[in-house]
């Protein structure tokens, strides 16, 4: 089950075509609400030239894409830029979507790749402000405590620690341990084998453990993360 995301600020509006107010029209049945259309149909309509369907698709999935970007990059401005780049890329490359996977998997892959490209191009400074998302970050360091201040401190420690592991391991841990995706779902998003995701998660957790040992010593029986 995926954790609820509330970053305190709404996700940025991507620079993509407007979301129109007019619904598409079925020649036989009359107006059709965009809400009634699945992701594949919205993307197909975009490729066919519909000016509004891609914007509606973005609005439908923007919050979760934002959550992945902010947790992977750890800095709101970087995450907003990466998300905008990803949506523009998806808009332009929509005709390359093969239809053999979920549209959300395809979108997540583009967002994750945009984040990883930014990590590789620009070293994120450890002193940058961190998001205050109420997410599963603290769980990597141990069980949830009743003291909100301690929970927040632990979450910030985890997000700082994530900046110190390589980008592939970080992306796997964000998807599996923080976003709650299954190994198989994360493999589809990262375009690699499930065994690769398991290996990256295991290695990433092993690297996080020394950085978070002060939390683990308070609860030595708890695992560093969850599958």
N, C-alpha and C positions, 0 to 999 in steps of 0.2 A: 504494500500500500504506500502510495506516495505522500510525503509530508506536505502539509499545507504551506504555501508560500505567502509571506507578507513582508516585503522588503521595507515597508514604511513609505515608499514612494512608488507611484504607478510606473510601469514599464514605459520606456520611451516610445513615442510614435515613430515607426519606421518610415523612411522616405520612399514610399511606394504609392502607386495610384490610389486615388480616393476610394472610399467605400461609399458607393452610391445608395440612395434611398429607394430607387426603383428595383423591384424584384424581377428576375427573369420570367419570361412568358413561355409557357408550353402551348404550342399552336392548337392542341386538341383540348387541353384542360384549363387554359387561362393562366393567370399569374401563379407563380410558384415561389414560395418563400425560400430565401437562401438557407434558412435554418433547416429546411427539409432536405437539402442536398448534402451528400457525403463529400468527404475531402477529395476523392478521386474525381467526382463530377465537377467540383469547383475548379480543380486544376485543369481538367479537360476544357472547361469553358474558357478559362484564361488563355490557354494555348490557341483556342479557336477565335480569340479576339474580344471576349467579353471584358469590358473595362472595369468591372467592379468585383468580379469573383475572387481574384487574388487578394484584394484588400479584405474581403470578408474572411478568407482563409487565414490571413495573418491575424485578424482580430480574434478569431476562434482559438488560436494556439499561442498567442503572443506571451501570455503570462508564464506558461511553462518554459518557453524558449528563453525568456528573460531570466528565470530561475537558474537554468543551466549556465547561461552566460555569466551571471554575477558570481556564481559559486566557482566557476572555472577560473575566472580572471581576478576575482576578489576586489575589484574596484569599479564603482558604478560608471564612471565616464568611459573607461575602457570597454566595459561590458556593453554599454549603449552603442558605442561605435561598432563593435564586433557584430552586434545584433542587426544594426542597420546594414552593414556590409553583407551579412548573411541573407537577409531578406531581399536585397537588391540582386544578389547572385541567384537566389532561388527564382526570382521574377524573370530574370533573363534566361535561365537554364531550364525552365519548366518543360520545354519540349524534349529534354533529355531524360525525363522521368519515365522509367520503363513500365511502371505499373505492377511490378512483381513484389512490391513491399508496401507497407503502410505509408501514406503521405507524411505522417508525423515522424516516422523513422527517417525518411528522406530529409525532412526539414531539420530534425535534430542533428543529422550528420553534417549538414551544411553549417549549422550554428557552431557545433563543436569544432569543426575544421577552421572556421573563422577565428574562434578563440585560440586554438593552438597556433595558428599562424601569427597572431598578435604576441603570444608568449614567446615564440621563437624570434620575432623581430625586435621585441622590446622587453628588456628585463624589468619585471615589476618590482618596484622598491618595497622593501619590508615595512617602511614607515607609512606607506599609503593607507588612507582610511579604509576600514573594512565594513562590509555590509552588516546590518543588524537583523538579518533574516531569522525568523523563528523556524529554523530548520533542524535537520538531524546532525548538524556538525558536532554538537557537544557529545553525541552518543559515541563518536569515535574515541573519545577520551575516557569514557566510563559511563556509569548509570546516571540518570537524571537526578539531580538533587532538588530539594524543596527551596533552597535559597536562590532566588532569581539572580542575584549578583554573581553567585558562583557559577550558575549555569551560563551566564553571559561571558564570564571570564574564560570558562572552559571552551566555549564556542569560538571565541576570538583566538585562543591558543591553537585550536585545530585549524582554523582558516590560515593563520600565519604559518603553521607547520606544513600545510598543503602547498604553500608557495615554495617550499624547499625540496620538493620531490619533482621528478621529471614530468613533463607535460602529459605523456601517455598514461602514466600511472595516476596522475591527478585526475585526468578525464574519466578514467575507469572508476575511481573511487567516488567522484562526484555523482556519476550516473547510478552506481550500485548502492553505495552506502549513504548517500545524501538525498538522491532523488527517488530511490526505492525501485529502480528498474531491476528486472531479473537479469541473470548473466546472459541469457539468450537475447533479450531485448537490447542490452548494452552492446552485445556483439554486432547486432544489426545496425545500430547507430554508428558504431566505430568502424564498421566494415572489416571486421576481423573474426577469427574463430572464437567460440566460447572459451576454449582453453586458454587463449591469449588474454582474454579479459580476466579470467580467474588468476592467471599468473601475474598480470599487472596489479590486480587488487592485492594479492598476497605480498608481492614485493613492496607495493606502496605502503601497506599496513606495517610491514617490517621496518620500513624507514621512518614511519611516523612514531613507532613505539618508543624509541629513545627520546624523541622530542616531547613526548607526552607522558613520560614515565612518572613524573611527579603526580599526575592524576591517577595513573594506574596503581601507584603505591597506596592510594587511599582505598582502592577496591581491587586487590590483586586477583580476585577470582573472575573478574569481568573481562571479556575479549576486547581487543582494540576496536574492532568493527564488526559489522554483520554482513552476511551474504545477501 
